[in-house]
Amino acid sequence: MLVVLQIQTVAKTAGMHRNEWVENADRWVAGFLEMFEEGCHKMGTAIRDRIQERLMGQQPRGLLPNGQVDVDNEDEYSDDDSDEYYDEEEYFEEEKR
């Protein structure tokens, strides 16, 4: 008889506090969804930034993001073959002296 009375008391209490429990559950779900949305936004931003970094790394040097030639960097990439020939044997012979 005591168990039945306890179950009835719990059921009565649950009925009285049902609205509080529902409101709490609503707040928990709303908070979770808000945090989930923020996390998705951060992840999307991180993915977009990562893709942009990789694409910028693939651009040929000397080109600006708009595809125009960067005239300031033109002399950095000249094909000047007039450099002197470097001979390793001569270098090592000079060091031995």
C-alpha angles and dihedrals in degrees: 000000000000092000092052090049091050091050090050090050092050091047091049092048091048090052092051095047097037093106092052091050092049091049091049091049090049091052092048092050093045090049092048093049091048092051091045091052091049090049091050091049092050091047092048091050092049092049092048092049091048092051091049091050091052092047091049089051090055095054114110113254116257093036124107121224089261090058096252121132114259102231092192091066099043096103092051090069102042119138098228108167095177093098115123119261112258117218115194093201092057090050094052092045090054091051092052091057 
